[in-house]
Structure formats: structure tokens, C-alpha cells
């Protein structure tokens, strides 16, 4: 990506002045969805108003509980590692304007991925991959549908299969479809997911492989 001098100056200013609430940032292996098994640098932003009762990172919900970091610091942190896949997650990361962060990461050589519930009014940022993971607790903004590269639905009970199917007609034909058991109910729901995917082969199973590997 070639930038004009004006764009480079603006980007430098943004990297040093814009700050985002960061719960954690770490280098690991992507454990879920279409990019499972790839080395990735995760940036987990604070802030979420969706309210999933089974959420395993509820401490991310309060944006004010987490220190803000500049974009420059976040990119420098990511550059400490050899992988060039950056995953922005939360919380609900699109509560924040991610334009400057994603542009800086891409200029630094990263592919940018996001996981979002799609509830926010705008999809900010420059993305190489968007994982749309809708939740029953708050309706998504339909604007996310045409942008989604991947649909990943958490299966907590039997009715979640119909919930997952309800989005398919609105997505691009090439959008990848994943079903993933809620971790605490895997013993009950995984066999049902296996049977469902066998009967509906347009879907794939997403496993939280990082939890099996006991890594972040």
C-alpha cells in the first residue's frame, strides 16, 4: 500500500494520538473458525453491550476497566512476533472506530481479521476477513451481512440451529458457515452439531482448539 506524504503524516499522527481500551494482546494460535491453526496476534478490546450470559470474557465488557493503548504501541507489540495475521476481537470491537488501527497494521504487513456480533451501526476498519458471530441477545445490523466472510454461530441449545440458519439467505454465497458448541455444553451439544453437519454439509464444525491445546 503506497501512501502520499500527507497520508503518511496523518497516519503517524493517528498512531501516536488515537488510543483504544485494550484488555489484552497476545501471540498465539487461532483456535476457531476458518483460520484455525494459524499463528495470530490477538488484540482484545474492551467494551461490549451484547450481554451473552455464557460469555467467557465478561471482564471485557466494561471499556473503562481497561487501559488505553496507542495504535503505535499496539502495532509495535504485534511486530515483536513473526506471524502477520492480526485478529481484533472483544468484547465487541466495532464499538470503536478501527480505521486507523487496521490501516496501520496493514501498512506494517499484517492481514487484518475481526470477530464481531454485527450489532454496531457501522463497520469501520479495513478488513481482510470478517467473522460475523451473531448473538440472540441483541439483533445485528443488516449492514454486516454483505461484508461477512464467515458466519460462526455458538450452539448453546437446540433452537440455535434454526437461529444460525436464519442468517444464511442474507449472506454472500461464498460466506463460510461454522457451528461451534458453547464450551461448557460441549458434551451435550457437540454430538448434535456432528449430526447436523452430516445432514447439512454446507456447514462446518468449529472447535475451540486452543482450549484443547491449553493455550490462550
N, C-alpha and C positions, 0 to 999 in steps of 0.2 A: 504494500500500500504506500504510494508516494504522496507526500503531503506538501502543500505550499508552505512558504516561510510563515505566513500568517496562521495557517492551521497548526504548524509546529509550535508556534509561540502560544497559541490558545491552549493546545494540549498540555504543554508544560505548566501553564498557569493552573489548569484544571487538576492536574496530577498533584500539585502541591497544596491547593486550597480546598478542593472538594473532599469531604470525609464521610465515611459510611460506618454505621454501627456494626461491628464485627464480633460475633460470638466466638468464632474460632476459624482458623485457617490452617490447613494441614495437607500433606502429601501422602497419598495412599493409592489403593486400587479401587476403581469404580466397581461397586458391587451389584448394581441394579440396571435393568433396562438394556437398551440397545448397545451401550458401550461397556458392558460388563467385562471385567478382566483387564481394562486399560489403566495404565498409570495416570493419575489425575491429581491436580492441585485443587482442593475444595476451599471455597470461601463461603462460610455460612454467615449470612447477615441476620441481624436482629430485627424483630418486628413481624407480627402475624396477627390477624384478626379473624382467622377462619375458625379456630377453636375445635379441632378434632380431639375427641376425648381420649383416643388411643395414641395420640402423638408421642413419640419417644424423645422429642427435643422441646418440651414445653418451656424450658428455660430460655428458649429463643424468642418467645412471644413478645416480651417487653423490650422494645428497641432501646429505651433509656437505660436499661440494665447493662448495656454493653459499651465498651469504649469505642470511640470513633477512630478510624484509621484513614489516613490519606490514600488516595489512589496510588501515588508514588510508592508509599510503603507497601501496599498490597502487591503491586507488580514486582517490586524488589524481592518480596518474600517468595513469590511464585518462581522467580528466576533462580533461586537457590537450588532448584531441583531440575533434573534433565527432562522430565516429561513436559510436553507442551499442549496439554489439554487442561483447561481451566473450567471448573464446574461451579456455577453460582447457585447457591441454594439457601434455605432458610429453616424456619420462618417462611415468610412469603417475600422473596427477594424483590418482586416488582412493586412493592410499597415504596421503593426508592428509584430515582432516575439513574439508570445504569448505563447511560450513553457514554459518559466519559470513561468509566471503568472498562467497558468492553472494548472501546476504541484503543485504549492504552494497552490492554492485554493483546489485542490483535497486532498492533504495531510491534510489540515485543516478541511476536512469533507464536502466540497461543491460538488454538481453536477454542471458541467460547461456547459452552453449553449452559443451559439453565433448566432447573426443575421448578415449575410454577403451578399453582392451583388455578390460575387464569382468572382470578376474581377481580383483578385491578382493571381500571378503566383504560389504561394504555399499556402497551408492550414497548418499553424503552430498551435501548441497547442494540448492539449489532451482534447477531447470533449465528453461529454455525449449526446449532442444533437446539431445538426447543422440545423439552419433555413436558407435556401437559398432563398433570395429575389432578383431576377434579375431585372435589370432596362434597359429600352430601350436605355438609353443614353450611355451605354458602355457595350460591349459584355462580358459575363462571360467566365472564363477559364473552358473548359470542365472537368477539373480535379475535379471540385466541384460536378459534377453530382452523382457519385457513393457514395459520402460522405454524401449527403443531407438526413436528416431525415424528413425534412419538406420543401415544396415549398410554399412560400407565395408571391402572386403577387398582387401589387397595381393596382386597376382598376380606371383609370382616364378617359378613353373614351372607346368606343365600340371596337376598334381594340385591346384593351388589353386582351380581352378574347382569341383571336387567339394567341397572344403573350404568354399567360400563357400555352395554350395547346401545344405550340411548344416544350416545355421542357419535357413534360411528357414521351415521348418514351425513353428518355435517363436516366431517374431516376430509382432507385430501385423500385420494385413492392410494397414494404411496405412504401414508402415515402408518407407522408400525404400531401394532396393538399388543399390549402386555397386561397380564393379570398377575398380581402379586399378593400373596397372603399377608395379612397383618401378623407380625411376628409372634405375638402372644397366642394366636389362634391357629398357628401353622399345623398342628397335629390334626385338627378338625378340618380346616379349610383346604389344605394342600391336596388331599385326595380328591376333593370336589373340583378343584381347579384342573387337576390332571384329567379327570373325566370330561370336564367342559371343553378343554382344549382339544382333546381327541375327537369330540363331536363337532367342534367349531374351529377347524385348523387355521383359520385366518388369524387367530390369537396365538401368542406365545406366552410361556411362563417366565416371569422374572423372579429370581430368588435373591434374597439379601445375602449374597455370597460372602460379603465382608464380615457378616456376623458368624457364619460358619468358619471363616478363617481367623476369627478373633482379632480383627484389625479395625482401626477407626473407619 
